[in-house]
Amino acid sequence: MDQDEHNEGVAADAELAAAIMKRNFRPSLIRTEAWEGYVFADIEIKIKESAEYYGAVLWPSAMVLCYFLDTHRDEFNLTDKNIVELGAGTGLVTIVTSLLGAKVTSTDLPNILSNLRYNVTRNTRGRCRHEPHVTELSWGKELEERFPRATCRYDYIIAADVVYSHPYLHELLETFIHLSSENTVILWAMRFRLEPENRFVDTFQKHFHLQELYDLPSLRIKLYSARKRTPTQH
């Protein structure tokens, strides 16, 4: 890559990152309840974070994924599609995909669900074709019992910032594999921080075909789509 191409890439990254982050706004007045505002699917969305839990804070990867889906509605038409979100956190991605017409199952750990349900309900009630379903999912645990392959068929698995230096990366991969069929598309936004992220991507590619949709060096975030490999493709 020559210097001109490099400069063009840096400028494009900065422009896209700025457009994504502009979707966030803060209330102009001090209110009794603290919330952050976002604009996706032509709707103002109010998100309450929970500082008590790491998983109940909204990270930029969620905004990257929401922006992509909001600006690629023709290519990724979510109307009536079955979606499961892993590590839904504050619920922004669940809310946006629901507003875009999907049937969404939103999952996270038990201690996250109360705040997740609150955000999802306040932003989707009366606005969506399909009411989103919020439920517990501990990666790698009781997968067939809670999400039987025979009946839980998903068009998309979506995930934002689920890969970081935690001890459950093997269980996360196991969950991706269990929930995927040969026709499932995974949309996964990831912020690169430490070496475990790189190792997880390498392991993930042994089981899935991976395509890079966005690369945003200024945010250290990449957005991927993925499809499950067939046994002959390993």
Backbone torsions as a table, in degrees:
resi	resn	phi	psi	omega
1	MET	NA	127.2	178.7
2	ASP	-83.8	176.8	-174.0
3	GLN	-64.2	-37.9	179.9
4	ASP	-63.4	-44.0	178.9
5	GLU	-64.0	-39.5	177.8
6	HIS	-61.7	-45.6	-179.5
7	ASN	-63.2	-39.1	177.6
8	GLU	-64.1	-39.6	179.3
9	GLY	-65.2	-41.9	178.6
10	VAL	-63.8	-42.8	-179.7
11	ALA	-64.8	-42.5	179.5
12	ALA	-64.2	-41.4	177.6
13	ASP	-60.8	-47.4	-178.5
14	ALA	-62.9	-40.7	-179.3
15	GLU	-65.6	-45.1	-179.5
16	LEU	-67.2	-43.5	178.7
17	ALA	-60.1	-40.9	179.1
18	ALA	-65.6	-40.3	178.9
19	ALA	-63.9	-38.9	178.9
20	ILE	-66.6	-49.0	-175.2
21	MET	-69.0	-22.4	177.2
22	LYS	-67.4	-15.6	179.1
23	ARG	-72.6	-6.9	179.4
24	ASN	-99.0	136.0	174.5
25	PHE	-140.4	157.8	178.8
26	ARG	-115.4	145.8	179.6
27	PRO	-60.8	141.3	-177.3
28	SER	-77.9	-18.6	-179.7
29	LEU	-113.3	149.0	175.1
30	ILE	-72.9	127.6	-176.8
31	ARG	-121.1	166.3	-178.4
32	THR	-68.0	-28.5	178.9
33	GLU	-113.6	129.6	178.9
34	ALA	-79.9	130.4	177.0
35	TRP	-151.2	160.3	174.8
36	GLU	-113.0	144.5	-179.6
37	GLY	-107.4	147.3	179.2
38	TYR	-140.6	150.4	177.3
39	VAL	-121.1	109.5	175.2
40	PHE	-142.7	153.4	-179.0
41	ALA	53.7	32.6	177.6
42	ASP	63.5	24.1	-177.2
43	ILE	-128.9	140.9	170.4
44	GLU	-80.7	126.5	-175.9
45	ILE	-116.1	130.2	179.0
46	LYS	-106.9	124.6	-176.5
47	ILE	-118.9	126.7	173.8
48	LYS	-99.9	124.1	176.0
49	GLU	-91.4	162.8	176.2
50	SER	-124.8	106.8	-176.0
51	ALA	-68.3	-12.1	-178.0
52	GLU	-71.3	-25.5	-173.6
53	TYR	-128.3	133.9	-179.4
54	TYR	-58.8	-37.5	-176.4
55	GLY	-77.7	-6.5	-177.8
56	ALA	-105.6	24.5	175.9
57	VAL	-112.9	141.1	-177.5
58	LEU	-87.6	125.6	-179.3
59	TRP	-105.6	156.5	-176.3
60	PRO	-58.6	-25.8	179.3
61	SER	-58.3	-35.4	178.7
62	ALA	-64.5	-39.1	178.3
63	MET	-66.8	-37.8	178.1
64	VAL	-61.9	-45.7	-179.7
65	LEU	-65.4	-43.4	178.9
66	CYS	-63.0	-42.4	179.9
67	TYR	-62.0	-43.9	-179.7
68	PHE	-60.3	-48.8	-178.6
69	LEU	-64.7	-36.9	-179.2
70	ASP	-68.9	-31.8	-176.6
71	THR	-100.5	2.6	177.9
72	HIS	-129.2	44.8	-174.3
73	ARG	-67.7	-30.1	178.8
74	ASP	-72.3	-45.0	-178.5
75	GLU	-70.6	-38.7	179.0
76	PHE	-120.3	77.9	179.5
77	ASN	-78.8	111.1	-174.0
78	LEU	-91.7	-0.6	-177.2
79	THR	-57.4	121.6	177.8
80	ASP	65.6	12.0	177.1
81	LYS	-81.2	145.1	176.3
82	ASN	-86.7	122.6	-175.6
83	ILE	-128.7	141.4	167.9
84	VAL	-121.9	133.0	175.7
85	GLU	-106.1	132.4	175.6
86	LEU	-96.2	137.6	177.8
87	GLY	57.6	53.6	-171.5
88	ALA	-66.2	-23.7	174.0
89	GLY	62.3	-116.6	-179.2
90	THR	-79.2	-14.8	175.9
91	GLY	96.8	3.5	-175.8
92	LEU	-58.6	-46.4	-177.4
93	VAL	-66.9	-40.9	175.2
94	THR	-57.9	-45.0	-178.8
95	ILE	-62.7	-47.7	-177.0
96	VAL	-64.7	-44.7	179.7
97	THR	-65.9	-33.7	175.1
98	SER	-66.7	-43.4	178.1
99	LEU	-63.6	-27.0	178.2
100	LEU	-85.5	6.5	170.4
101	GLY	103.6	3.2	-175.4
102	ALA	-83.1	160.3	169.7
103	LYS	-95.6	106.9	-167.5
104	VAL	-111.9	131.9	167.2
105	THR	-105.2	115.9	-173.9
106	SER	-104.2	124.2	-172.3
107	THR	-126.9	149.3	172.4
108	ASP	-168.3	-175.0	-179.5
109	LEU	-74.1	158.5	-175.4
110	PRO	-54.9	-39.9	-175.7
111	ASN	-74.0	-8.1	179.3
112	ILE	-95.6	-20.4	-165.9
113	LEU	-64.5	-35.1	-176.6
114	SER	-61.4	-51.4	178.8
115	ASN	-66.8	-37.4	177.9
116	LEU	-60.6	-48.8	179.3
117	ARG	-60.5	-41.6	-179.6
118	TYR	-58.6	-50.0	-179.3
119	ASN	-64.7	-44.2	-178.4
120	VAL	-62.9	-45.5	-177.4
121	THR	-65.3	-45.9	-175.4
122	ARG	-66.0	-25.2	-175.6
123	ASN	-103.1	-10.0	-177.0
124	THR	-118.2	-18.7	-175.6
125	ARG	-58.7	123.0	179.2
126	GLY	75.8	4.6	-176.2
127	ARG	-113.3	-11.9	-167.2
128	CYS	-119.2	152.0	172.8
129	ARG	-64.5	-35.5	-176.2
130	HIS	-132.5	130.4	178.0
131	GLU	-71.8	124.3	179.9
132	PRO	-67.0	149.3	-179.5
133	HIS	-110.0	124.4	-179.8
134	VAL	-105.3	127.8	-176.9
135	THR	-151.0	161.9	-179.5
136	GLU	-76.2	139.3	169.4
137	LEU	-148.3	112.6	172.3
138	SER	-97.1	117.6	-172.2
139	TRP	-52.4	132.3	175.8
140	GLY	80.7	-2.2	-175.4
141	LYS	-112.5	130.6	174.2
142	GLU	50.2	40.3	-174.8
143	LEU	-66.4	-47.4	-178.7
144	GLU	-71.0	-33.5	179.4
145	GLU	-68.0	-43.6	-174.8
146	ARG	-91.0	-28.5	-178.9
147	PHE	-133.8	69.8	-176.7
148	PRO	-62.2	135.7	-176.8
149	ARG	-60.8	-31.3	-176.1
150	ALA	-65.7	-29.4	-175.0
151	THR	-117.8	-22.8	-178.8
152	CYS	-96.3	89.6	-178.4
153	ARG	-113.0	118.9	-173.0
154	TYR	-112.5	135.9	172.4
155	ASP	-74.7	-36.7	-179.1
156	TYR	-137.1	142.3	162.6
157	ILE	-110.7	128.4	-179.6
158	ILE	-120.7	145.6	-177.4
159	ALA	-157.2	136.6	178.0
160	ALA	-129.0	120.4	175.2
161	ASP	57.4	43.1	176.2
162	VAL	-91.5	-11.8	-178.7
163	VAL	-105.8	113.0	173.5
164	TYR	-155.6	-171.0	-172.1
165	SER	-79.6	70.8	174.1
166	HIS	-118.7	165.1	-173.2
167	PRO	-85.1	12.8	-172.9
168	TYR	-119.5	29.7	-179.1
169	LEU	-68.0	-36.1	177.0
170	HIS	-63.8	-42.6	179.8
171	GLU	-66.6	-34.9	176.7
172	LEU	-63.3	-45.9	178.9
173	LEU	-61.7	-42.8	177.7
174	GLU	-58.4	-38.0	180.0
175	THR	-69.9	-43.7	174.7
176	PHE	-54.5	-47.3	-177.2
177	ILE	-63.9	-45.1	-177.3
178	HIS	-63.7	-41.9	-173.8
179	LEU	-80.5	-10.5	-175.6
180	SER	-93.8	137.4	165.5
181	SER	-108.0	-179.0	-178.2
182	GLU	-67.1	-18.8	-178.9
183	ASN	-101.7	-2.3	-177.8
184	THR	-76.0	136.8	173.9
185	VAL	-105.9	128.8	174.8
186	ILE	-97.3	130.0	172.2
187	LEU	-117.4	116.9	-166.6
188	TRP	-137.4	117.3	176.6
189	ALA	-101.8	135.3	-170.5
190	MET	-141.8	131.3	174.4
191	ARG	-97.5	126.9	-178.6
192	PHE	-86.4	124.0	-179.3
193	ARG	-122.5	-57.0	-173.3
194	LEU	-131.1	176.6	-176.6
195	GLU	-58.7	-34.2	179.4
196	PRO	-55.4	-31.8	178.0
197	GLU	-62.8	-45.0	179.7
198	ASN	-63.4	-42.0	-179.8
199	ARG	-64.8	-38.4	-179.8
200	PHE	-64.5	-41.6	178.4
201	VAL	-59.6	-43.4	179.0
202	ASP	-60.5	-44.5	179.6
203	THR	-68.1	-41.3	-179.7
204	PHE	-57.3	-39.9	-176.6
205	GLN	-70.5	-12.7	173.4
206	LYS	-71.7	-22.1	-176.5
207	HIS	-112.3	-18.8	-174.5
208	PHE	-136.2	144.9	167.0
209	HIS	-76.5	130.3	-173.6
210	LEU	-117.2	133.0	176.2
211	GLN	-127.2	131.6	179.0
212	GLU	-85.6	123.5	179.9
213	LEU	-97.7	-41.8	177.4
214	TYR	-132.8	144.2	167.6
215	ASP	-131.5	114.0	-176.2
216	LEU	-120.3	83.2	-177.9
217	PRO	-57.5	-33.6	-178.3
218	SER	-64.4	-27.4	176.7
219	LEU	-102.3	-5.2	-174.7
220	ARG	57.8	37.3	-176.6
221	ILE	-123.0	138.4	170.0
222	LYS	-123.0	146.7	175.7
223	LEU	-115.6	128.1	-177.6
224	TYR	-119.0	153.8	160.2
225	SER	-116.4	152.1	-176.6
226	ALA	-149.7	151.2	173.3
227	ARG	-133.0	147.5	-177.0
228	LYS	-66.9	136.9	173.4
229	ARG	-75.1	146.5	171.5
230	THR	-81.2	160.8	-177.9
231	PRO	-53.3	-34.2	-178.4
232	THR	-75.6	-11.7	-177.2
233	GLN	-95.2	-4.0	-179.1
234	HIS	-69.2	NA	NA
